[in-house]
Amino acid sequence: MTTAIRYMMPTPPKPRRVAMLIYPGVTPLDVAGPLEVFSFANILRKQTIYDVVTVGPTAEPVTTKAGIAFLPGCAMTELALPVDTLMVAGGGKPRTWITAEMIDWLRSAATQARRFGSICTGAFLLGAAGLLDGRRVTTHWASCADLARFHPAALVEVDPIFIREGRFFSSAGITAGIDLALSLVEEDHGRDFALNIARYLVLYLKRAGGQAQFSVRLQAQFSDVPAIERVQHWCEGNLDRDLPAGLLCQIAGMSERSFIRKFRQETGQTPGEYVATMRLEMACRLLTETGLSLKEVARKCGLVSVAALRRAFLRRVGVAPRQYREHFQVSQAADRFTQNRDAAASSGGSPPVSS
């Protein structure tokens, strides 16, 4: 008697459901960028390992300022919970699109998800739902101050491209959501698989530096106090010099102790911190707008050497000066074309033809 042996094929793992909350005014790339990472994971694995769905306040199309619309997979109240990964996309003027219904739904859905978080200004909705309290969080660099002001219990950080802590995550602006999604795939399926996705999408698995490299322009405004404003303007024109507090208080016509206290009150920085920020701002401008050598850039900014320039960039920007120049410098050919085009336009002539 022959005994038949039946071999059972292994059951494939259940796909991880990734839900993205979208709404009118959402930023298209905040939605499409991260979800494309999960889509490519399915393509490369040749099976559905991520079940991706967009959800809206209703099932109606979601409009965007980019002139395109997204059709949600379902209304948020129709989504079967829990999901594996819950993401909230960002949008312009973030506090204008938050509704009580979205807040209530998000509180319930986030507490049930294995992990949850935001893309860009989606963090404002998490904050409105009370989900940022006591957590490290980031958003687009231009919105970090507002996020900290509206949600003081959150630990807002300006520089990270994204933050991952336990089951919570958040990303900086726009394309940073793609970096975050790659990180989530790496957690689920390993570095090699995430690297393959990055290669197919022509991306870095981990980009150099933080978002400070995109926001190094001096944030402080000139003071309304004449003595402090005088010092600020004087510093701006003399960055190639040594600028100790003792010299600056003389220019202000104040005692050193009173000057330092008033300067910090007006600018939010000590005189030394302010000067260091101005030196860095000038260095960024010279690196992107001129062809000066690193040595000459360092000299004009009042830094003693190329090594000092490099240390300042690595500490404050997260990348070396040479990398910063490669990322942001307009090519000389493009710069000449722009200048010639503008000159032709102002004289009534025809714009030049690029060769």
Secondary structure by P-SEA (a helix, b strand, c coil): cbbbbbbbcccccccbbbbbbbcccccccccaaaaaaaaaaaaaacccccbbbbbcccccbbbccccbbbbbccccccccccccbbbbbbbccccccccaaaaaaaaaaaaacccccccccaaaaaaaacccccccccccccaaaaaaaaccccccccccccccccccccccccaaaaaaaaaaaaacccaaaaaaaaaaaccccccccccccccccccccccccaaaaaaaaaaaacccccccaaaaaaaacccaaaaaaaaaaaccccaaaaaaaaaaaaaaaaaccccccaaaaaaaaccccaaaaaaaaaacccccaaaaaaaccccaaaaaaaaaaaaaaaacccccccc
